[in-house]
């Protein structure tokens, strides 16, 4: 039993490291060859876990080999546009100027039902409102609506807007993020003062605290509804 536990732990840690080295993409964003590698790695790891008669190295070596092959293909894709098209494929236009491209649908083995389903998921029901619908190499459908159907932006109305950066997380689950405090040119005393003003006596009582680019503080106390300042 102990041997099985140790083998499983070793293979689990190896797979986690391998997947981490492969990158941070979600399953739906993987290229076909990356998805194939991920599936094969999981299968290779499962076999030595289930059968203790198989030497552990017989599972480790193929996993490392697949990792090296994946890294090599990724490097080739980065260096060569031509190779990238062969390895990853190319995006295909399924709708152009409000008209379905039947040839590309057949080429991608994409049915009209598949297309309509994806359009509904993207919040678009009228094909005539679409300038382009592009099937990306990872299987995702990108939709570019016609200019008349796009949401109005401040630029369209010639309205000047203030800069809006990414909010800084100052406290997560009661723990202060000192690097973000320093980035905001603030200190712990300032943070505690702000929290005390809103009946939070200690940062450990705070579930989440963030500061946006306009200087507005958002906080939520543990086991309480979120409040804003």
Secondary structure in CASP SS format (residue, H / E / C, confidence):
PFRMAT SS
TARGET T0000
AUTHOR 0000-0000-0000
METHOD secondary structure of the structure
MODEL  1
X C 1.00
X H 1.00
X H 1.00
X H 1.00
X H 1.00
X H 1.00
X H 1.00
X H 1.00
X H 1.00
X H 1.00
X H 1.00
X H 1.00
X H 1.00
X H 1.00
X H 1.00
X H 1.00
X H 1.00
X H 1.00
X H 1.00
X H 1.00
X H 1.00
X H 1.00
X C 1.00
X C 1.00
X C 1.00
X C 1.00
X H 1.00
X H 1.00
X H 1.00
X C 1.00
X C 1.00
X H 1.00
X H 1.00
X H 1.00
X H 1.00
X H 1.00
X H 1.00
X H 1.00
X H 1.00
X H 1.00
X H 1.00
X H 1.00
X H 1.00
X H 1.00
X H 1.00
X H 1.00
X H 1.00
X H 1.00
X H 1.00
X H 1.00
X C 1.00
X C 1.00
X C 1.00
X C 1.00
X C 1.00
X C 1.00
X H 1.00
X H 1.00
X H 1.00
X H 1.00
X H 1.00
X H 1.00
X H 1.00
X H 1.00
X H 1.00
X H 1.00
X H 1.00
X H 1.00
X H 1.00
X H 1.00
X H 1.00
X H 1.00
X H 1.00
X H 1.00
X H 1.00
X H 1.00
X H 1.00
X H 1.00
X H 1.00
X C 1.00
X H 1.00
X H 1.00
X H 1.00
X H 1.00
X H 1.00
X H 1.00
X H 1.00
X H 1.00
X C 1.00
X C 1.00
X C 1.00
X E 1.00
X E 1.00
X E 1.00
X E 1.00
X E 1.00
X C 1.00
X C 1.00
X E 1.00
X E 1.00
X C 1.00
X H 1.00
X H 1.00
X H 1.00
X H 1.00
X H 1.00
X H 1.00
X C 1.00
X C 1.00
X C 1.00
X C 1.00
X H 1.00
X H 1.00
X H 1.00
X H 1.00
X H 1.00
X H 1.00
X H 1.00
X H 1.00
X H 1.00
X H 1.00
X C 1.00
X C 1.00
X C 1.00
X C 1.00
X C 1.00
X H 1.00
X H 1.00
X H 1.00
X E 1.00
X E 1.00
X E 1.00
X E 1.00
X E 1.00
X E 1.00
X C 1.00
X C 1.00
X C 1.00
X C 1.00
X C 1.00
X E 1.00
X E 1.00
X E 1.00
X E 1.00
X E 1.00
X C 1.00
X H 1.00
X H 1.00
X H 1.00
X C 1.00
X C 1.00
X C 1.00
X C 1.00
X C 1.00
X C 1.00
X C 1.00
X C 1.00
X C 1.00
X C 1.00
X C 1.00
X C 1.00
X C 1.00
X C 1.00
X C 1.00
X C 1.00
X C 1.00
X C 1.00
X E 1.00
X E 1.00
X E 1.00
X E 1.00
X E 1.00
X C 1.00
X C 1.00
X E 1.00
X E 1.00
X C 1.00
X H 1.00
X H 1.00
X H 1.00
X H 1.00
X H 1.00
X H 1.00
X C 1.00
X C 1.00
X C 1.00
X C 1.00
X H 1.00
X H 1.00
X H 1.00
X H 1.00
X H 1.00
X H 1.00
X H 1.00
X H 1.00
X H 1.00
X C 1.00
X C 1.00
X C 1.00
X C 1.00
X C 1.00
X C 1.00
X H 1.00
X H 1.00
X H 1.00
X E 1.00
X E 1.00
X E 1.00
X E 1.00
X E 1.00
X E 1.00
X C 1.00
X C 1.00
X C 1.00
X C 1.00
X C 1.00
X E 1.00
X E 1.00
X E 1.00
X E 1.00
X E 1.00
X C 1.00
X C 1.00
X C 1.00
X C 1.00
X C 1.00
X E 1.00
X E 1.00
X C 1.00
END
